[in-house]
Amino acid sequence: MRFGVQVRATAETADLREIGRALERHGFDALYLPEHTHIPLSVRSLEPDDPAWLEACKRMLDPFVALASVAAVTERIRLGTGVALIPQHDPIVLAKTVATLDVVSGGRVILGVGAGWNVPEMRNHGVDPTRRWAIMREHVLAMQAIWTQEVAEFHGDFVDFDPLWQWPKPVQQPHMPVAVGGEGPHVLERVLEYGDEWMPNDHPGVEHRIAELQRLAAERGRDPIPVTIYATPRTPDAIERFIAAGAHRVVFNLPTVPAGEVLAGIQEITALIRPYLP
């Protein structure tokens, strides 16, 4: 079992480089950063009970730039997005950004992908919310073509480009893992079509869906698909449950601020996972 953490990193968070070094020192496998480019004021009506949640979303650092800073001061820890809002990006530009991060980190990127929940945010980017899953599919497929082909082209409903060159190519071959986020009714088909991993939040019935995913993968001639459980409860029972279900990584949420609580959270989770570390 591997262990990661998610931090909603902001300029007010503990130094992300310090967090990355601490995680690597304590045996964690991965650090994940979520993404919101902005929060439209209309989203105030959707504010959850925890006001810190919305405040963090308003202030989030760009995950790719922030992860590059962590890459510069670490050697082993994987650098993940949890999740990047793929429909809100130009796929040609994002393909270069992600491949560059993979190169400068020595091949440590995990690209967690999602279509997003924030309808006003999508619309500000010119994304039709009703088509976001179809847009995400084409963006991922187009990026995979760019990453794996010397001369790439793609012709779809939402992405259309004639043959092009783009470097750098990812260090990881054929490309960095694409971890498809979500728990919806069609998510397993998305994983099977263009994903390398599944990254659901902990939710009722997830263990049975892991088994279903592996059955479907075997039917299609694929090896078992790695599963990362996001937002894992901080209990030994949760870890044992996901080990038994065949998950290969669990991810715990860390508080965003203040800095002392972030580092204390790392210590708390380290004590929890220590019996499971090699």
Protein Blocks (a to p, Z undefined) as FASTA:
>chain_A
ZZdddddddfkbccfklmmmmmmmnopabdcddddfbdcfklmmmpcfblmlmmmmmmoc
cfklmmmmmmmmcckbccddddddfklpcfklmmmmmmmmmmmnnopaccdddebjalml
mmmnopafklmmmmmmmmmmmmmmmmmpmbacdddfkbccdddddddddfbdfbdcddde
djbfklmmmmmmmpcbdcddddehklmmmmmmmmmmmmnopacdddddehiacbfklmmm
mmmnopabdcddddfbdfklmmmmmmmmmmmmmmmpZZ
